[in-house]
Amino acid sequence: MNITRENIDELNGLIRVSIVKDDYEANVEQVLKDYRKKANMPGFRPGKVPQGLIKKMYGKAALVDEVNKLLSQELSKYLVEEKLDILGEPLPSEEKQPEIDWEKDADFEFVFDIGFAPEANISLDKRKKLPFYNIKVTKEMIDQQVEAYAMRFGANEDTELVEEKGTVRGDIAQLDAEGNLLENGKSVDMALISVDVIKDDEIKKEFIGKKVGDEVVFDIKKAYPNNTEIAYLLNVEKTEAESIEGNFRIAIKEVHKFVPAKLNEDLYKKIYGEETTIKTEKEFRQKVKEEIDSAFKPSGDYKFAIDTRDFLIEKVKMDFPEEFLKRWLLATNKELTKEKIDEEFEAFMTDLRWQVIKEKIIKENELKVEEEELKQLAREVALAQFRQYGMFEVPAEHLDGFAKQMLDKQEDRSRLFNRKMEDKIMEVVKGKVTLDEKEVSREEFDKMFEKA
């Protein structure tokens, strides 16, 4: 076997693979012997079919299969050993591939077109300024987050009069048309009603200002047009709730109002754990500001990554073997047509340029993503998901468990790997250029994406 390479120009080349009979003959003979052992043909005992007949029936198929298998193995090996930086995969040459006669030929030559990846010359230094946007944390943002914490850890307390956002507990009973208790009607002891959930404003007004011992009569369908809410209130199935209507009376036995938690050390410990050093409201608000800053940081990093990508794609000039790439896309994507490729080729080339640039940065800076870094990122993603549901204190073993589940899924692992590697690439860029940091409002920051 002999493999040679011919460079047509800086972007295109040929690989010739010559395979002679000695390269494949033994393998083909062994395959045919195995066929013979398993062959079961009328007129012959199992395993006793003449080898000549086996060769006549299966020889060509065995030859084609073994030659192609050998070709694939040796071509892949050659690309690795020669450390060729190619795009896509070698394609059978449309112009140079000689015609093959599998019936007569003993020696074969295969010719492949290849497209070389261009050299990306990335020149970055401190003279180059790249914008980095920091979202300004306002007093209003801090106030909203402080209020959210106070509400999350607040509690219901007894009060005298029903308020607009208060709750009442009492015995509910269904009434007949004359306002008397309906025989065999629905009733619930100590049912809970949240005033602000009531849909009808007039019924809400009936509740507001009432006290323990008072009664309120209300039309249940007006108060709760949603049958699910009626089912919950009366502790019945939703299908049964659909047929329930008319007036109900509640005898109020308890009146509560929701009281946000006070800003004190007890609250700070509930939020940040018993070991927290936060003792004053000033320290608490500073901590909240830092949390919001931290929450905004990924947005700033994301914008920087987009701007850096656009800048480098524009700055780093590269030529590509475009005709080869179009052929390769068509050959490897059955759902694509030439028209579709032409339509989407510019977007494809933009992504390819960025991929080449990233690979150059990775190679020049010897960037690697370690397993422990992947685990830590998976933990951070898991914790962010917990926090969306208000769970801030998550045991380490739970985070580790969710992280392991993510990393066990190849799709999630690849996504996390790419995210971490891109973070490392951006850190390299940040270290080489000068960051032109700008503070903007949240509204100004969001408008940047509207323009894009």
C-alpha positions in Angstrom: 0.0 0.0 0.0 1.2 3.5 -0.8 -0.3 6.9 0.2 0.8 10.2 -1.2 -0.4 13.7 -1.0 -0.3 16.5 -3.6 -1.0 20.1 -2.7 -2.9 21.8 -5.5 -2.8 25.2 -3.8 -2.8 26.6 -0.2 -6.4 25.5 0.4 -6.9 22.3 -1.7 -5.1 19.0 -2.1 -5.3 15.4 -3.2 -4.5 12.2 -1.4 -3.8 9.1 -3.5 -4.1 5.7 -1.9 -2.8 2.7 -3.9 -3.9 -0.8 -2.7 -2.3 -3.9 -4.2 -3.5 -7.5 -4.1 -1.1 -8.4 -1.3 -2.7 -5.8 1.0 -6.2 -7.4 1.0 -5.9 -11.0 -0.5 -5.4 -12.8 2.8 -8.4 -11.0 4.5 -10.7 -11.7 1.5 -9.7 -15.4 1.6 -10.4 -15.6 5.3 -13.8 -14.0 4.8 -14.7 -16.5 2.1 -13.6 -19.4 4.3 -15.9 -18.1 7.1 -18.7 -17.9 4.6 -18.1 -21.5 3.6 -18.3 -22.7 7.2 -21.7 -21.0 7.6 -23.1 -21.6 4.1 -26.3 -23.8 4.0 -27.2 -24.6 0.4 -29.4 -27.3 -1.1 -27.4 -30.3 -2.3 -24.5 -29.7 0.1 -23.9 -30.6 3.7 -23.4 -27.6 6.0 -19.8 -26.4 5.6 -19.1 -28.5 2.5 -20.1 -26.1 -0.2 -17.2 -26.0 -2.7 -14.9 -23.0 -2.2 -15.1 -22.1 -5.9 -18.8 -21.8 -5.7 -18.5 -19.6 -2.5 -16.0 -17.4 -4.3 -18.3 -17.1 -7.4 -21.3 -16.1 -5.2 -19.6 -13.9 -2.6 -16.2 -13.0 -3.9 -16.9 -9.6 -5.3 -18.9 -8.5 -2.3 -16.1 -9.7 0.0 -13.5 -7.9 -2.1 -15.3 -4.6 -2.1 -16.0 -4.8 1.6 -12.4 -5.6 2.6 -10.8 -3.1 0.3 -13.1 -0.3 1.5 -12.5 -1.3 5.1 -8.7 -1.3 4.6 -9.0 2.1 2.7 -10.9 3.7 5.5 -8.5 2.5 8.2 -5.3 3.5 6.4 -6.7 6.9 5.3 -7.7 7.8 8.9 -4.3 6.6 10.2 -2.5 8.7 7.6 -4.4 11.9 8.5 -3.5 11.4 12.1 0.1 10.6 11.6 0.7 13.5 9.1 -1.2 15.8 11.5 -3.1 17.3 8.6 -5.3 20.3 9.5 -8.1 19.6 7.1 -11.8 20.8 7.0 -14.6 18.2 6.9 -13.5 14.8 5.5 -11.7 13.6 2.4 -14.1 13.3 -0.6 -13.7 11.0 -3.6 -12.2 13.1 -6.3 -14.7 14.0 -9.1 -12.0 14.6 -11.6 -9.0 12.4 -10.7 -10.6 9.2 -9.5 -9.9 6.4 -12.0 -12.8 4.0 -12.9 -12.6 0.8 -10.9 -13.6 -2.6 -12.3 -14.1 -4.9 -9.3 -14.4 -7.9 -11.6 -11.0 -7.5 -13.3 -8.8 -5.2 -11.3 -6.4 -6.6 -8.8 -4.7 -3.3 -7.9 -6.7 -0.2 -7.0 -6.1 3.5 -6.8 -8.3 5.8 -4.8 -8.0 9.6 -5.1 -9.5 12.0 -2.6 -10.0 15.7 -2.6 -9.1 17.5 0.7 -9.6 21.0 1.9 -7.0 22.6 4.2 -7.9 24.7 7.2 -6.5 28.3 6.7 -3.9 29.7 9.1 -5.5 32.1 11.6 -3.2 35.0 12.4 -4.6 36.5 15.6 -2.9 39.6 16.8 -4.1 41.0 20.1 -2.4 43.4 22.4 -3.2 46.1 25.0 -3.5 48.8 22.3 -6.8 47.2 21.3 -9.8 48.2 23.4 -12.9 46.0 23.5 -16.1 47.2 25.2 -17.2 45.4 28.4 -20.6 46.4 29.7 -21.5 46.4 33.4 -25.1 46.7 34.3 -25.6 49.3 37.0 -27.3 48.0 40.2 -29.8 50.6 41.3 -31.4 51.4 44.6 -34.7 50.2 43.2 -33.2 46.8 42.3 -31.8 46.4 45.8 -35.2 47.5 47.4 -37.0 44.9 45.3 -34.7 42.1 46.2 -34.8 43.1 49.9 -38.6 43.1 49.8 -38.6 39.7 48.0 -36.4 38.2 50.8 -38.7 39.7 53.5 -41.8 38.3 51.7 -40.2 34.8 51.2 -39.5 34.5 54.9 -42.7 36.3 56.1 -45.6 34.6 58.0 -49.3 35.0 58.6 -50.3 36.6 61.8 -53.6 37.0 63.6 -55.3 40.4 63.1 -58.7 42.0 63.9 -60.0 43.1 60.5 -59.8 41.4 57.1 -57.4 43.2 54.8 -57.2 43.3 51.0 -54.4 40.8 51.0 -55.4 39.0 54.1 -56.8 35.5 54.6 -59.7 34.1 56.6 -60.6 30.7 58.0 -64.2 29.7 58.7 -66.9 27.2 58.2 -68.5 27.3 54.7 -71.9 26.0 54.0 -74.1 26.0 50.8 -77.4 28.0 50.9 -80.7 27.5 49.1 -82.5 30.1 47.0 -84.1 31.6 50.2 -80.8 31.9 52.0 -81.2 28.9 54.3 -78.8 26.0 54.7 -79.3 23.7 51.8 -80.2 20.2 52.8 -77.3 17.8 51.8 -75.5 20.9 50.5 -71.7 21.2 50.4 -70.0 22.3 53.6 -66.4 22.6 54.8 -65.1 23.3 58.3 -62.2 25.8 58.7 -61.9 26.4 55.0 -59.2 28.9 53.9 -60.0 31.9 51.7 -57.3 34.4 50.4 -59.1 37.6 49.7 -56.8 38.7 46.9 -57.6 35.5 45.0 -61.3 36.3 44.8 -62.0 37.4 41.2 -65.1 39.5 41.8 -64.4 43.0 43.2 -67.8 43.4 44.9 -67.3 40.1 46.8 -63.8 41.2 47.8 -65.3 44.4 49.3 -67.8 42.2 51.3 -64.8 40.5 53.0 -62.6 43.5 53.7 -63.2 45.0 57.2 -64.9 41.9 58.6 -63.8 40.4 61.9 -64.0 37.1 63.7 -67.7 36.2 64.3 -68.9 37.9 61.2 -70.5 36.1 58.3 -70.2 36.7 54.5 -72.6 35.3 51.8 -71.1 35.1 48.3 -71.8 33.6 44.9 -69.2 30.9 44.5 -69.1 31.0 40.7 -68.6 34.8 40.7 -65.9 34.5 43.3 -64.1 31.6 41.6 -64.9 31.2 37.9 -62.2 28.6 37.8 -63.6 25.2 38.8 -60.2 24.1 40.0 -60.3 26.7 42.7 -63.8 25.7 43.7 -62.7 22.1 43.9 -59.8 23.1 46.2 -61.9 25.3 48.4 -64.7 22.7 48.9 -62.4 19.6 48.9 -64.2 17.9 46.0 -63.2 16.6 42.5 -63.0 19.1 39.7 -65.8 17.3 37.8 -68.1 17.7 40.8 -67.1 21.4 41.1 -68.4 22.1 37.6 -72.0 21.5 38.8 -71.8 23.5 42.0 -73.3 27.0 42.0 -75.3 29.4 44.0 -74.6 31.2 47.3 -72.3 30.0 50.1 -71.9 31.4 53.6 -68.7 31.5 55.6 -68.7 32.0 59.3 -65.4 33.7 60.0 -63.4 32.1 62.9 -59.9 33.3 62.1 -58.5 36.5 60.4 -54.9 36.7 59.3 -52.6 39.0 57.5 -49.3 38.3 55.9 -46.4 40.1 57.6 -43.0 40.3 55.8 -40.0 39.2 57.9 -38.3 42.0 59.8 -34.8 43.0 58.6 -32.8 41.6 61.5 -30.1 39.0 62.3 -32.7 36.2 62.4 -33.7 36.9 58.8 -30.0 37.1 57.6 -29.3 33.7 59.2 -32.3 32.2 57.4 -31.1 33.5 54.1 -27.3 32.9 54.4 -27.0 30.3 57.2 -26.1 30.4 60.8 -22.4 31.2 60.1 -23.2 34.5 58.3 -21.4 37.6 59.6 -24.1 40.0 58.5 -25.7 41.8 61.4 -27.0 45.2 60.2 -29.4 46.3 57.4 -26.6 48.2 55.8 -24.4 45.1 55.5 -27.5 43.1 54.3 -28.2 45.6 51.5 -24.5 45.6 50.5 -24.7 41.8 50.3 -27.8 42.0 48.1 -26.0 44.5 45.8 -23.1 42.0 45.5 -25.6 39.2 44.7 -27.3 41.3 41.9 -23.9 42.3 40.6 -23.0 38.6 40.5 -26.3 37.7 38.8 -25.6 40.4 36.1 -22.0 39.2 35.4 -23.0 36.4 33.0 -25.0 38.8 31.0 -21.9 41.1 30.7 -19.7 38.2 29.8 -22.2 37.0 27.2 -22.3 40.4 25.5 -18.5 40.5 25.6 -18.3 37.1 24.0 -20.7 38.1 21.2 -18.8 41.4 20.6 -15.4 39.6 20.7 -16.6 36.9 18.3 -17.8 39.6 15.8 -14.6 41.6 16.2 -12.3 38.6 15.6 -14.3 37.2 12.6 -14.0 40.7 11.0 -10.4 41.2 12.0 -8.8 37.8 11.2 -8.7 37.5 7.4 -8.9 33.9 6.1 -9.6 32.2 2.8 -11.4 28.9 2.6 -11.8 26.1 0.0 -15.5 27.1 -0.4 -16.3 24.8 -3.4 -14.9 21.8 -1.5 -16.9 22.8 1.6 -20.1 23.0 -0.4 -19.5 19.5 -1.8 -18.7 18.2 1.7 -21.9 19.7 3.1 -24.0 18.2 0.3 -22.3 14.8 0.8 -22.7 14.6 4.5 -26.2 16.1 5.0 -29.0 14.2 3.2 -31.6 16.8 3.9 -29.6 19.6 2.2 -29.9 20.6 -1.4 -27.5 22.8 -3.4 -30.0 25.6 -3.3 -30.3 25.4 0.5 -26.5 25.3 0.9 -26.1 28.4 -1.2 -28.8 30.1 0.8 -27.2 29.3 4.2 -23.5 29.2 3.2 -22.7 32.7 4.5 -23.9 31.8 8.0 -22.1 28.4 7.8 -18.9 30.2 6.9 -19.3 32.7 9.8 -19.5 29.8 12.2 -16.6 28.0 10.6 -14.4 31.1 10.8 -15.1 31.4 14.5 -14.4 27.7 15.0 -11.0 28.1 13.3 -10.2 31.1 15.4 -11.2 29.4 18.6 -9.1 26.3 17.8 -6.1 28.6 17.1 -6.5 30.3 20.5 -6.9 26.9 22.2 -3.8 25.6 20.6 -1.6 28.6 21.1 -2.5 28.9 24.8 -2.7 25.1 25.5 -6.2 25.4 26.9 -7.7 22.4 28.5 -10.9 21.7 30.4 -10.2 19.4 33.4 -12.8 17.0 34.8 -13.0 18.8 38.1 -13.8 22.1 36.2 -16.7 20.3 34.4 -18.0 19.0 37.7 -17.8 22.5 39.3 -19.7 24.0 36.3 -22.3 21.3 36.5 -22.8 22.1 40.3 -23.2 25.8 39.5 -25.8 25.0 36.8 -27.6 22.7 39.2 -27.6 25.3 42.0 -29.0 28.0 39.6 -31.8 25.6 38.8 -32.6 25.1 42.5 -32.5 28.9 43.1 -35.2 29.4 40.5 -37.5 27.5 42.8 -36.4 29.5 45.9 -34.1 26.8 47.2 -30.9 28.6 48.3 -29.4 26.2 50.8 -28.9 22.9 48.9 -26.9 20.1 50.5 -23.6 19.4 48.7 -24.5 15.8 48.2 -27.6 16.8 46.3 -25.6 19.2 44.0 -23.1 16.5 43.4 -25.8 14.0 42.5 -27.5 16.4 40.0 -24.0 17.3 38.5 -23.2 13.6 38.0 -26.6 13.1 36.2 -25.7 15.9 33.8 -22.2 14.7 33.1 -23.4 11.2 32.5 -25.5 12.5 29.5 -23.2 13.0 26.5 -25.2 15.9 25.2 -25.1 17.8 28.5 -21.4 16.9 29.0 -20.6 18.3 25.5 -22.6 21.5 26.1 -20.9 22.1 29.5 -17.5 21.4 28.0 -18.0 23.9 25.1 -19.3 26.5 27.6 -16.3 26.1 29.8 -13.8 26.2 26.9 -15.4 29.3 25.5 -15.1 30.9 29.0 -11.4 30.1 28.9 -11.0 31.6 25.4 -12.7 34.8 26.6 -10.4 35.0 29.6 -7.4 34.7 27.3 -8.8 37.6 25.1 -9.5 39.7 28.2 -5.9 39.2 29.3 -4.5 40.3 26.0 -6.6 43.4 25.2 -7.7 46.4 27.2 -11.2 46.3 28.5 -13.2 49.5 27.9 -15.6 49.1 30.8 -18.8 50.9 30.6 -21.7 51.1 33.1 -25.1 51.0 31.6 -28.7 50.7 32.9 -30.5 47.4 32.5 -32.8 49.1 29.9 -29.8 50.3 27.9 -28.2 46.8 28.0 -31.4 45.1 26.8 -31.7 47.6 23.9 -28.2 46.5 22.6 -29.7 43.1 21.8 -32.8 44.6 20.2 -30.5 46.4 17.8 -28.6 43.2 17.0 
